[in-house]
Amino acid sequence: MHHDATSSEQNCANCSELEQQISALKDQLAKMEQYAYHDVLTGLSNRRFFLDSLESRISRCQRYGDNCALLFLDVDDLKAVNDQHGHGAGDLLLARLAEILKLHTRTSDVVARIGGDEFGLLLDNLDADEVVRKIAFLVDQFSKANCTYANTSLKLGAAIGYCFVGPKDTVGGLMSRADAAMYRAKDKAQ
């Protein structure tokens, strides 16, 4: 009988050790998933997550007739800021822009950093007038942002273009249309 008690105690100790290992593995998996779908600098979703979300939005819009706008943002003069003040200054602008986007979007919206100085947004259930107002509001918020790096005040701005998901759209087609709209907005601003 004493042998069984010792065996049970060892099993419990082994179970406890296994539970700790499982817990540690779960924590590692959660961190890996976070890195797989999020941008480390900004904390926003990354390109991979954004493209997956866009694909599901396209399907939903085509199936149920939902409305979704795709916005592309390109940070103004980021290369010049990096060249003149260093990458820390550019990182500050990217992080500040991300904060503003998070602050002024709904939890149902998808906000992502999709490239070096490019961001994407998926906004559901807004009409064209609402999207134009949202863009004007965001541009205004960027221009008011306090971005100081090494005692230098930096200007935050972004060109924003948009398009709506259409009945026959693909991810690639939408990305191209939104990119073209962003470049048109950039040309207008200059």
C-alpha positions in Angstrom: 0.0 0.0 0.0 2.8 2.4 0.8 4.3 1.7 -2.6 1.0 2.8 -4.3 1.0 6.1 -2.3 4.6 6.9 -3.4 3.7 6.1 -7.0 0.6 8.3 -6.8 2.8 11.2 -5.4 5.2 10.8 -8.2 2.4 10.8 -10.8 1.0 14.0 -9.2 4.5 15.6 -9.4 4.8 14.5 -13.0 1.3 15.8 -13.8 2.2 19.2 -12.2 5.4 19.3 -14.2 3.5 18.5 -17.4 0.9 21.1 -16.7 3.6 23.7 -16.3 5.2 22.6 -19.6 1.8 22.8 -21.3 1.2 26.2 -19.9 4.6 27.4 -21.1 4.0 26.0 -24.6 0.6 27.7 -24.7 2.2 31.0 -23.8 4.8 30.5 -26.5 2.1 29.7 -29.1 0.2 32.8 -28.2 3.3 34.9 -28.6 4.0 33.3 -32.0 0.5 34.0 -33.2 0.8 37.6 -32.0 4.0 38.0 -34.1 2.5 36.2 -37.1 -0.4 38.7 -37.4 0.9 41.9 -35.8 3.4 44.6 -36.6 6.0 44.8 -33.8 6.6 48.6 -34.1 3.0 49.8 -34.2 1.1 47.0 -32.6 -1.3 47.1 -35.5 -2.3 44.1 -37.6 0.2 43.2 -40.3 -0.1 42.7 -44.0 -0.8 39.0 -43.7 -3.7 39.6 -41.3 -5.0 42.5 -43.5 -5.1 40.4 -46.6 -6.9 37.6 -44.9 -9.4 40.1 -43.5 -9.8 41.7 -46.9 -10.5 38.3 -48.5 -13.2 37.6 -45.9 -14.7 41.1 -46.3 -14.9 40.6 -50.1 -16.7 37.3 -49.6 -19.2 38.8 -47.2 -19.8 41.8 -49.4 -20.4 39.7 -52.4 -22.6 37.2 -50.6 -24.7 39.5 -48.4 -24.4 42.8 -50.2 -22.5 44.4 -47.3 -20.5 47.6 -47.8 -16.8 47.8 -47.1 -14.3 50.6 -47.9 -10.6 49.9 -48.4 -8.4 52.8 -47.5 -4.7 53.0 -48.3 -2.4 55.5 -46.4 1.1 56.4 -47.3 3.1 58.5 -44.8 4.4 61.7 -46.2 8.2 62.1 -46.6 9.1 59.2 -44.4 12.3 58.5 -46.3 13.4 62.2 -46.0 12.7 62.0 -42.2 14.7 58.8 -41.9 17.6 60.3 -43.9 17.7 63.6 -42.1 16.9 62.6 -38.5 17.4 58.8 -38.4 15.2 55.8 -38.3 14.2 56.5 -34.7 12.4 59.7 -35.9 10.7 57.7 -38.7 9.6 55.0 -36.2 8.2 57.8 -34.0 6.0 59.0 -36.9 4.8 55.5 -37.8 4.0 54.8 -34.1 2.1 58.1 -33.7 0.1 57.5 -36.9 -0.8 54.1 -35.6 -2.0 55.5 -32.3 -4.2 58.0 -34.1 -5.7 55.3 -36.3 -6.4 53.1 -33.3 -7.9 56.0 -31.4 -10.2 57.0 -34.3 -11.5 53.7 -35.7 -14.1 51.3 -34.5 -13.2 47.9 -33.0 -14.9 46.3 -36.0 -12.6 48.1 -38.4 -9.3 46.5 -39.5 -6.3 48.7 -39.2 -2.9 47.4 -40.4 0.6 48.4 -41.3 0.9 46.7 -44.7 4.4 47.9 -45.7 7.2 50.2 -44.6 5.2 53.5 -44.7 1.9 52.1 -45.9 -1.2 51.4 -43.9 -4.5 49.9 -44.8 -8.0 50.2 -43.2 -11.2 48.2 -43.8 -14.2 50.2 -42.8 -17.6 48.6 -42.9 -21.0 50.2 -43.5 -19.9 53.7 -44.5 -21.1 55.5 -47.6 -18.8 57.6 -49.8 -19.6 60.8 -48.0 -18.8 59.3 -44.6 -15.5 57.9 -46.0 -14.5 61.3 -47.3 -15.3 62.9 -44.0 -13.4 60.2 -42.2 -10.3 60.8 -44.4 -10.5 64.5 -43.9 -10.8 64.0 -40.1 -7.8 61.6 -40.0 -5.6 64.0 -42.1 -6.5 66.8 -39.7 -5.6 64.6 -36.7 -2.3 63.8 -38.3 -1.5 67.4 -38.9 -2.3 68.3 -35.3 -0.1 65.4 -33.9 2.7 66.4 -31.6 5.7 64.5 -32.9 9.0 65.6 -31.3 12.2 63.7 -31.8 15.5 64.8 -30.3 14.1 68.3 -29.7 13.0 68.5 -33.4 9.3 68.9 -34.2 8.3 66.6 -37.1 5.4 67.0 -39.4 3.0 64.0 -39.6 1.0 63.7 -42.8 -0.3 61.0 -45.0 -2.0 60.6 -48.4 -5.1 58.5 -48.2 -7.0 56.9 -51.1 -10.0 54.6 -51.0 -12.2 52.4 -53.0 -15.2 50.2 -52.2 -15.5 46.4 -52.5 -17.4 45.6 -55.7 -19.4 42.6 -56.8 -16.5 41.1 -58.8 -13.5 42.3 -56.9 -10.5 40.2 -56.0 -7.9 41.0 -53.3 -5.3 41.9 -55.9 -7.7 44.1 -57.9 -8.9 46.0 -54.8 -5.3 46.5 -53.5 -4.4 48.0 -56.9 -7.4 50.3 -57.0 -6.8 51.5 -53.5 -3.1 52.0 -54.2 -3.9 54.0 -57.4 -6.4 56.1 -55.4 -3.7 56.8 -52.8 -1.3 58.0 -55.4 -4.0 60.3 -56.9 -4.5 61.8 -53.4 -0.7 62.2 -53.1 -0.5 64.0 -56.4 -3.4 66.3 -55.4 -1.7 67.2 -52.2 1.5 68.3 -53.9 
